[in-house]
């Protein structure tokens, strides 16, 4: 029973400390979040196109080599 009480006390202490740390966080504004999301989407799109082109070229090369 003592182990359970110790576990619960430690869990409560962890939750309390986590809550205190989250109050210190500087959260981004909606504008910052949308701008960051836009940048990520553009980079993903560019990477997808680049990898698609490389895949197409390599597929044609393998097809040419193997007949």
C-alpha positions in Angstrom: 0.0 0.0 0.0 2.9 2.3 0.8 4.3 1.8 -2.8 1.0 2.8 -4.3 0.9 6.0 -2.2 4.5 6.8 -3.1 3.7 6.3 -6.8 0.6 8.5 -6.7 2.5 11.2 -4.8 5.3 11.2 -7.5 2.7 11.2 -10.3 0.9 14.2 -8.7 4.2 16.0 -8.3 5.1 15.4 -11.9 1.7 16.7 -13.1 2.1 19.8 -10.9 5.6 20.5 -12.2 4.5 19.9 -15.8 1.6 22.4 -15.4 4.0 25.0 -13.9 6.4 24.6 -16.9 3.6 24.9 -19.4 2.7 28.3 -17.9 6.2 29.5 -18.7 5.9 28.6 -22.4 5.6 31.5 -24.9 3.1 30.1 -27.4 3.2 31.3 -31.0 0.5 33.6 -32.3 -2.0 32.4 -34.9 -0.2 34.4 -37.6 3.2 32.8 -36.7 1.7 29.4 -36.8 0.1 29.9 -40.2 3.3 31.3 -41.6 5.3 28.4 -40.3 2.8 25.9 -41.7 3.0 27.6 -45.0 6.7 27.4 -45.1 6.6 23.7 -44.2 4.0 23.0 -46.9 6.1 24.8 -49.6 9.3 22.9 -48.6 7.4 19.6 -48.6 6.0 20.3 -52.1 9.4 21.3 -53.5 10.9 18.1 -52.0 8.1 16.0 -53.4 8.6 17.4 -56.9 12.4 16.9 -56.7 12.1 13.3 -55.5 9.5 12.6 -58.1 11.8 13.9 -60.9 14.7 11.8 -59.5 12.5 8.7 -59.3 11.3 9.2 -62.9 14.9 9.6 -64.1 16.2 6.6 -62.2 13.2 4.4 -63.3 13.9 5.3 -67.0 17.6 4.6 -66.4 17.0 1.2 -64.9 14.5 0.4 -67.7 17.1 1.4 -70.3 19.8 -0.7 -68.6 17.7 -3.8 -68.1 15.9 -3.6 -71.4 
